[in-house]
Amino acid sequence: MLVSVVVPLHNEEENVEELYNALKSVMDEDGNDYELLFIDDGSTDKTLDILEPFEKKDPKVRLLRFRRNFGKAAAWAAGFDHAKGDVIVTIDGDLQNDPKDIPKLVSLIGEYDVVNGWRKKRKDPFVIRRFPSIIANWLISRVTGVQLRDYGSGLKAYKAEVVKNMNMYGEMHRFIPAVASWYGVKIIEVETLHHPRRRGQSKYGISRTLMVILDLITVKFLQSFSTKPMQAFGPIGLACGIIGFAINLYLAFLWFSGVPIGHRPLLLLGVLLIIIGIQLICMGLLGEMLVSSYHEGQKKPLYVLKTSSNSK
């Protein structure tokens, strides 16, 4: 079994050499064939200069170089696209994840499709990092229905077929287990070690939580309504239209009874609800047309078959 270890790096010159040595030691002892795939995400320090000699002297090291900083989601996407392994492991480049946990995660692949690392004893500041993470993990679990305690962990293992060609942008990398759940994958979460950051600067802040919430809305919509947008807009549009029609029917009855209705705010509300209802239903129809064209043009599957070692 070939294991691809994907490591995104951005300005980690103080950690990259120790990380390489630790990964090399663990993977050599593990017994599986492996490759180390480092992605330099537009570093402006000496990270790339330190990585290049590793690539030249070690045939198991591959290096992808970004022209600028595209973000962690893009780095993971590039790693998934270029990884050759049957199993793909992701790990952060700040030495807070422990490479010694990799064999434990890899050993569960086969029985499970996704193994998520859980930083149970997390060594980060509570207010800035851990508290926003607790809120984000609870919210993501509630919205997506995929119950995990640590969506933000960079240490994960995947069957290659799960993440190959998975589109990611923004902060979507942290939602991979939730997105993958659409394919019916088996997910498990295991406790992993976590160390305090000893060198370098963290690339995360409390502002990331707001971006996570916005991306969560996208994930939930894609998860539930990507192939049936009318079911997202249609019920709300129908409800608004029916309420608006009922209000105007009531006002029409009053008008025929001789009661003036031109000055009543209820008339404006009824008309507004009908207009909103028509617009939402039209949005649903446009969405259905776009989805139909997208799936036919891109030949996107409406179902996924589970592969097995016995399949030919």
Secondary structure as GFF3:
##gff-version 3
##sequence-region A 1 312
A	DSSP	beta_strand	2	9	.	.	.	ID=ss1
A	DSSP	alpha_helix	16	30	.	.	.	ID=ss2
A	DSSP	beta_strand	33	40	.	.	.	ID=ss3
A	DSSP	alpha_helix	47	57	.	.	.	ID=ss4
A	DSSP	beta_strand	61	65	.	.	.	ID=ss5
A	DSSP	alpha_helix	72	82	.	.	.	ID=ss6
A	DSSP	beta_strand	87	90	.	.	.	ID=ss7
A	DSSP	three_ten_helix	99	101	.	.	.	ID=ss8
A	DSSP	alpha_helix	102	108	.	.	.	ID=ss9
A	DSSP	beta_strand	114	118	.	.	.	ID=ss10
A	DSSP	pi_helix	126	130	.	.	.	ID=ss11
A	DSSP	alpha_helix	131	144	.	.	.	ID=ss12
A	DSSP	beta_strand	156	159	.	.	.	ID=ss13
A	DSSP	alpha_helix	160	163	.	.	.	ID=ss14
A	DSSP	three_ten_helix	172	175	.	.	.	ID=ss15
A	DSSP	alpha_helix	176	180	.	.	.	ID=ss16
A	DSSP	three_ten_helix	181	183	.	.	.	ID=ss17
A	DSSP	beta_strand	187	191	.	.	.	ID=ss18
A	DSSP	alpha_helix	207	225	.	.	.	ID=ss19
A	DSSP	alpha_helix	230	256	.	.	.	ID=ss20
A	DSSP	alpha_helix	265	298	.	.	.	ID=ss21
###
